[in-house]
Amino acid sequence: MARAWDVPGLTGRARFRDAAGRVIITRWREMMSYRDGTLLGEDIEELHAMRVSSRRLRAAMDAFEGAFPRGSFRRYLRQVKEITDTLGDARDLDVAIDRLTRLVPEMAPDERPGIEGLIDRYRDERAAEAPVIADLFARLDAADFGARLERYVERHTGVSARRLAPRPPEG
Amino acid sequence: MAKPRPVTGIDPGRRLRPNARRIMAVRIDEVHSYDGLVADPARVTELHDMRIACKRLRYLLEIFAIAFDEDLEPFIAEVRGLQDLLGDIHDCDVQVPMLEDHLAWLDEREAAGARAVVAAAAPARPRRGRAPERAFREFRGRLDAARRADERIGVHALIARRRAEREALYARFLDEWRRLKRGRFRARLERALGIR
C-alpha cells in the first residue's frame, strides 16, 4: 500500500484549524500525485494508490469538517466522495478479477468455465470504467477544482498550499 | 449507510486534542451502538453500518494520534481487525446477490441465443435432400452451442463458497467483538484519549 505523505509542520499542539489545513492540503496533493498513472491505466497499483489516498483525504475532510462553514464545505466533500466512489468502482473490479483468476486452479474442471465467464464479464465492465475516470478528471480540470479547493482551505485555515509544499516520502 | 452523528462544540481556534476528544467520543459511541444488533447474523445493514463506524473511528485515531501522549497504535490495530472482518462479511453479502444476478444474466443470454438459433432454423419449408434426423442434429448442436448451462456450475459453486465463508467470518467477528468487550476495549480507549 502506498505510504501516506508526512504532513509538513503538523504537531500535537497545533490548533484544530491549522491542522485541518495542513492535513487536507497534504492529502489532496498526495492523491493527485497518482493522477497521471491512473489515467495511463498501465499499472493497476497506480489506481489502487490513488484510491487509498482519496480515502485518506475523505477521512481527513470528515475529521476536520468542524473547521469550515458547513454548507460550502459539503460541496467540496461531495466532489471528493465522487472521486473516491469512481476510483472504488474500478478498484473493486480489479480486485474481483484478481481474486477470481487466482481461484480458477482451485476449482473443479467443470466449475471453471463459470468462473472464467465471470472474469470475462468483469473485464468488460472494468474496461468501461476507464472513460468514466477520464471524464471525471476532465470535469475536475474544467472546473479548476484543485486550485479552488486549495484557495478555500487557505481562506478558512490560513494554510497556503504553496508555502506548505507537501512532498512524497523519500525512499 | 448510516450517516455520522453530528459533533457539537468544535472550536477550530482551540488545540487539536480537546476537539479530537469530542469527535472521537461520538464515533466510539457510534461503534458501540450496534452492540446487540449485530448479534443477529441476518442484520446485514447493521453489520455494514458497524463496519463504516469502525472505519470512521480508525481513520480518526490515525489522524489525531499525533495529539495524544499514549500510543494509539494498539487500538488502531484492534479497530482495523474488526473493520477487516466486517468488510469481508460485507463482501460476501454483496457478492452472493451479484452472483445470483449473474445466473439470471446467463439465463437471459441463453434464452436470446436459443431464440436466434430457432429463428435461423425455421425455414418456410424443409430443405430438399436433408434427412430430418441430420437437420435436427445440426439444430441441436447450434442450440447447445448457444446455451451457457456449463457456466452455471461454477457460479453455483462460488455462491456456496461465499455462503460458507460468510458463516465462518461471522463466527470470527462475533468472537472478536466479544473478546474486545471482555477486555473493556471501550473503557481502555476512552481512558487513553482522556475522554473519561
Contacts between the chains, C-beta under 8 A, distances in Angstrom:
chain1	res1	chain2	res2	distance
A	10	B	66	6.3
A	11	B	66	7.0
A	12	B	16	6.6
A	12	B	17	7.1
A	12	B	66	4.8
A	12	B	67	4.4
A	12	B	68	7.2
A	13	B	15	6.1
A	13	B	16	7.6
A	13	B	67	7.9
A	14	B	15	6.9
A	14	B	16	5.3
A	14	B	67	7.7
A	15	B	12	7.1
A	15	B	13	6.2
A	15	B	14	6.9
A	15	B	15	6.0
A	15	B	16	7.2
A	16	B	10	7.0
A	16	B	11	7.1
A	16	B	12	4.8
A	16	B	13	7.5
A	16	B	14	6.1
A	16	B	15	6.8
A	16	B	16	5.4
A	16	B	19	4.4
A	16	B	20	7.9
A	17	B	12	3.9
A	17	B	13	6.4
A	19	B	16	5.1
A	20	B	12	7.0
A	23	B	63	6.5
A	55	B	59	7.9
A	56	B	59	7.6
A	59	B	56	7.5
A	59	B	59	3.4
A	59	B	60	7.5
A	59	B	62	7.8
A	59	B	63	6.6
A	60	B	59	8.0
A	60	B	63	6.1
A	62	B	4	7.0
A	62	B	56	6.7
A	62	B	59	7.4
A	63	B	23	6.7
A	63	B	59	6.9
A	63	B	60	5.5
A	63	B	63	4.9
A	63	B	64	7.1
A	66	B	7	6.6
A	66	B	10	3.1
A	66	B	12	6.3
A	66	B	19	6.7
A	66	B	23	7.5
A	67	B	10	7.6
A	67	B	12	4.2
A	103	B	158	7.9
A	107	B	154	6.3
A	107	B	157	6.6
A	108	B	157	7.4
A	110	B	150	7.2
A	110	B	153	5.2
A	110	B	154	7.6
A	111	B	153	5.4
A	111	B	154	3.8
A	111	B	157	4.5
A	111	B	158	7.9
A	112	B	154	6.1
A	113	B	150	5.0
A	113	B	151	5.1
A	113	B	153	7.7
A	113	B	154	6.1
A	114	B	150	7.4
A	114	B	151	4.2
A	114	B	152	6.2
A	114	B	153	5.7
A	114	B	154	2.2
A	114	B	155	4.4
A	114	B	156	7.6
A	114	B	157	7.2
A	114	B	158	7.1
A	115	B	154	4.7
A	115	B	155	7.8
A	115	B	158	6.6
A	116	B	154	7.8
A	117	B	106	7.5
A	117	B	148	7.2
A	117	B	151	4.3
A	117	B	154	7.6
A	117	B	155	7.9
A	118	B	99	7.8
A	118	B	102	6.2
A	118	B	151	7.9
A	118	B	154	7.6
A	118	B	155	6.7
A	118	B	158	7.6
A	121	B	102	7.1
A	121	B	105	7.8
